[in-house]
Amino acid sequence: LERNEAFAREVSTQGIAYDLRKLGEVIGERNPSSPATSVNLSRTVAMIEGVLGPSNTGYPVRRIPGPTDWPILQATLQGTDAQAAPIWVVCGYDSPRGTSGAAPLEASGLAANLAVAQSLAGSRPRRTVHFAFVPHAWDPQSPVKETMEILLRTITAPATVCWVDVMGTGDELRVSPCGEHRPAEGPLVGLGRIITGEPASG
């Protein structure tokens, strides 16, 4: 099949700030706690599909059914080596209850993931890169565990999985590797000062 034409966009402070304002001030709180915040989750799905989809960035965006009404979204950058294990870059697109959605903390990982996916559009890395957006990650009263189980069934034999949590205000890259061998540290050498934290429990 003929590939969609891809339109890359350079990562910029202005672009990320625009997406953060849209998520916080236009869309707002995003979780299934009320009819209004449920609609906002659906609006976020439409935003992600609109930003990354064929009419803008050029990705085909796949909907993976989640445990509720909102899907896991997957945009794939095809690599040149079909035998190489893929890389997954994952973030949540919901927000905790009662936050109004305006706090940039929960939205910053989503804005960063969108920016990276846009900047890489049209490139041909050796490994395939899957960008995934999860509907239940920040709100503890949502089916977070069930959502992650579906995601883990989708991610098979990856080279690495990077969970984009939040962006800080400093210039240092913070990495919290999971597992005893800390596989995230090696490939990131040379990208800036890396501060490793202890893996989160649970």
N, C-alpha and C positions, 0 to 999 in steps of 0.2 A: 504494500500500500504506500502511496505517496505520503511522505512526512509533512506535517504542518510546518509552515515557515515560522521560525523562531525569532523573537524580538528580545534581545538581551537589554537589560537596563543596569547601568553601573550602580553599585551600592553607594548611597549618599545619606548624609544626616537628614537632609530635607525630606527624602523619600520615606525614611523610617519614621520621622516625626509625623508626616502626613498620615501614614497607616495607623500610628498610635492614636492620633487625634480622632481618626475615623472610628476606631474600635472603642475608644473611651467616651467620646463626646457624642458621636452620631448613633452608634449601635448600642453601647452601654452594657449593662450586666448580662452575662451569657450563661445560663444554666436552666434546668427544667423545673425550677422552684415555683414558677408562676406562668400564666399564659403570656405575659409580656416578655419575660426573660427567655421563655421557650422560643418565641418569635425571633428574639435577638440571636439565639443559636442558629436558627435557620438563615437569618440575614448574614451571619458570619460564614456559613457554608457558601452562600451565593457570592460573598465577597472574595473568598479564596478561589472559587471556580472562575469568577470573573477576572481576577488579577492574573492567574496562571493559565487560564484556558486558551483555546485556539485563537480567539479574536484579539487577545492582548499579547501574552508572552509566548503562546504556541504549544503549551503542553496539553496532551490529552489527560484529563483528570478523571481518575477512576473512583467510583463510590463503592466502598466496602461496607456492607450492612453492619451496624453496631448493635448493641443490646437494646437500644431504644430507637427513637425516631430519627436520630442523627447519625450520619455515616462517618467512618474513617475515610479521609480523602487521601489519594495517592497520586502524585505527579512524578513521572519517570523520565530521567535523562539517560538515554540509551548509551551504553559504553561500546567501545570498539571490540572488546574481547568478551565474547559470549560465554567463555568458560571461567572468567574471573568472578569471584564472589562479589556480590554487590555491596554498596554502602547505603545505609539507611540513615536519614536525618529526620528526626521526629520531634513534634511539639504538640502541646494542647491548644485548643481554640476556645475553651470555655473560661469562666471565671467563677470564683467562690460566691456564695450567696451573701447579700448584704454589702457588697463592695461597690455597687453602682457601676462596676466595669470601668470606672474612670481612672483607677490607679494603673499606672503603666507597667507594674510588675508582671502581672499575668499575661498581658498583651505583648510584652517586649520580645518574648521568645517567638511568638507567632510572627511579629513584624520582621524579626531577624531571619526566620526561615523563609518567608516570602522574598525578602531582599536577596538572599543567597540563591534561591531557585531562579529568580529573575536574572541575576547577573551571569549565571551559568548557561542560560538558554542558548541553544545553538552550538555549544561546545561539544567536543567528542572526547570525553575522558576514557581511559582504558577500562575502568570499572563502571558499571551501571550505577547511577545514584537515584535512589527512591526518596522523595520528600513525602512525609506522611504527617497528617494533621488529625489529631485525636479529639473527639467531642467531650470526653469525660476524663479530665486529668487534674484540674484544680479544685473542683467542688467535691469535698469529701462525702457529701450526701448523694452524689450521683453514682452510677454503677462503674466506678473506676476500675475495680478488679476485673469485672467481666469484659470491659473494653480492652484492657491490657491483654487479657487471655486471647481475645480475637486478634489483636495486633501481633502477638507472639506466634500465633498459628499462621499468620500471613508472612512473617519474616522468617524465611527458611535459609539456612546456611549463609549468613551474611559475613562479609569480611569484618565489618564493624557496625555498631549501631550508636549513633550520637543523639542523645536527647538534648534538645536546645531548651534550656530552662528559662533563664532571664538574662537580660543584658545589664551589666553594671555601668557605672558612670566613669570608671577609670579606663586606662589603656591596656591593662593586663588581662590576658586570657585566663579564665578560671576553669579548671577541668576537675570534675569529680568522677574518677574512674570507678567502675564496679568490678568486683572480682579480685582475687589475690594477685594476679599477674599484672594488673594495671595496664592493660593493652593500649589505652588511649594515649599514654605518655609518649611512646616512641614516634608515631607518625606526626605528632604535633611539634616536635622539636624544630626550632627555627622560625616559628610563627609568632614569637613574642615570649614574654615571661609567663610561665605557666605556674599557677599556684594550685596544688592538688589538695583536695579535701577528703575527708573520710567518706566512704560510701554511705548513703542514707540507709537507715534501718527500715525493714518492712518492704 
